[in-house]
Amino acid sequence: MNDRQTTAVITVLIALCAAGCGSDEPDSITAVSWGGSYGRAVQEGVNVPFTESTGIRVDVEDYNGGLAQIRAQVDIGDIHWDVVDLEISDAVRGCDEGLLERIDVNALEPGPDGTPAAEDFLTGSQVGCGVSTLFWSTVYAYNENNIPGARPTTMADFFDLNAFPGRRGMRRVPQVNLEFALIADGVPLDQVYAQLDTPEGLDRAFAKLETIKDEVIWWEAGAQPPQMLADGEVIMTTAYNGRIFNAQVLEDQPFVIVWDGQLLDVGQIAIVAGTPRLEEAMRYVTFASMAESMARIGRRISYSPVRKSGMPLVTTHVTAGVDMEPHMPASPANAARALRYDWSWWVDHQDAMNERFSAWLAR
């Protein structure tokens, strides 16, 4: 090869490297979420627009919650999840354990009118390592075709096997079930966690659950309750409100949500500690926590934006055209008898309650 040919080859190699040979930007990040109708809403409302805006592909994985898989990845130093949807109590516990990266809310995008992010998020919605994106709730619902005559309207009705005989569906975890049991047993909403903070209150909650235990079918994934209602496997079930909404509106299922005693919660997104794609994960979190992104989700599934500027952007469902306000858990009408989830109580008591609940189930 002569000098002229050698120079030409070097020029080509330099051009190829300039096009990507030395680039440290990854082809993708992995975002982990709850799948189903919520997962589709996130895919269309956040992931696709994010890729269009940044060129970073979002690979999606589904899971059923908890910290076990995150903890395993961090412990061995092999991080393949980057951003994860978490329940707020898990976000706090994960932060305390060093499993999640800290996120400064002041670094997030301002609202559409320029309001700083810290002022735009609703009070109490932010924790050290997670960024709140939406309000969601656990409710109970029934298939009106399977309940003749009088219909359930209160949390007490869910536990009333005499007035409403038949199977119930409940998530196989202690949280929510303990709160629902006390509400059904007549504890005022503002005293539920004070009751759970006492041995007598815990005994009362488990005793109430015991009254329906033999009729409960336990579910683990959010897609199960709508299917159980449609199949007639249960006559009523606890469920995530958005899953029931999608079955009602997009699948024309005759389901009815009972909002009385709903447990109103805040969804979080967090970054797994030690990810080698930290910068790109932060870009994703910043994008997903914009009011416009929250509204794109809220126009696809009935979860309310956590930013004050987000709710006015949610109008009608993007395909069905229905007004979203009556279906939102944080709307004034639906939130009138809501219990706000006390994540701090669960952070302190999760392990003990998991142990007691598992022992109770095994009896």
Salt bridges, closest charged atoms under 4 A:
GLU44 OE1 - ARG300 NE 3.12
ASP59 OD1 - ARG57 NE 2.95
ASP82 OD1 - ARG277 NE 2.76
GLU87 OE2 - ARG171 NH1 3.21
GLU97 OE1 - ARG71 NE 2.96
ASP120 OD2 - ARG307 NE 2.78
GLU144 OE1 - ARG151 NH1 3.57
ASP185 OD2 - ARG204 NE 2.64
ASP185 OD1 - LYS208 NZ 3.80
ASP197 OD1 - HIS349 NE2 3.62
ASP203 OD1 - ARG356 NH2 2.74
GLU220 OE2 - ARG172 NE 3.56
ASP260 OD1 - ARG337 NE 2.74
ASP351 OD1 - ARG93 NH2 3.10
